Amino acid sequence: MTTRSRGRGPARPGVRRSTGGRPVRAAAVPPPWRRWLLPGVVAAATVVALVLYFTPVLGVRDVRVEGNGALSEQEVLAAAGVELGKPMLQVDEEQIAERLRAVPKVAEAGVELAWPSTVQLRVTERVPVAYLVTSTGFQLVDAGGVTFDQVPQAPAGLPRLEARPAGPGDPAITAAMTVLTALPPAVRAEVTAVIAQNPRDLRLHLRGDREVEWGDVRETPRKAAILTPLLTRPGRVYDVTSPILPTVAK
């Protein structure tokens, strides 16, 4: 009696047997074109990027200005220095914003790219809240104590600021503006002058030959709140240097 061999038969093409005896299909070899697909895509993307970066295909065609008032549009454009035709990818928003912030009348600036070809400039101008008398004229001062413009005559409706020394970043000027901007609008409208010989001795001159002894900037919000009802009392000198015990003198 013959015995049939239990050995494995010949493997079929494209099929190999695993150690467990189950056939496993061999991985198919990818067609040659697939090996060149990714490098081709990368090369094409590189060419497109180079064209957009170094040529005016997507260049600046329009520059728009928002937020200006005292400054003309031409003044803002000149300060920004945006070159028409320059590729949008080469436009540095922060550099443009820094050039705009260097303009004395500009408090803050922002730049935005509006694709495909517009640069948007937004400026926030400084607003005068007081003025300094100098040997050359009248300098406007904003709420942060920054002097930013000179005018030929005293601005109507703004209080005079007296401070020595009157220089950029002077602590006396900064303290004076802290107090002035903390006042309620109705009280601020009564102020004709802010005397700030030093940041620890601030005084306000009001309409009607009245004066407020303020002291330093400590507890400024509390002093401002106390001053409003205090001014309803008759008197000439109103002392809030100690907000715990304010006084009125004739």
Buried (B, 14 or more C-beta within 10 A) or exposed (E): EEEEEEEEEEEEEEEEEEEEEEEEEEEEEEEEEEEEEEEEEEEEEEEEEEEBEEEBEBBBEEBEBEBBEBBEEEBBBEBBEBEEEEBBEEBEBEEBBEBBBEBEBBBEBBBEBEEEBBBBBBBBBBEBBBBBEEEEBBBBBBBBBBBBBBEEEEBEEBBBBBBEEBEEEBBBBBBBBBBBBBBEEEBBEBBBBBBBEEBEBBBBBBEEEBBBBBBBBEBBEEBBBBBEEBBEEEBEEBBBBEBEEBEBEE
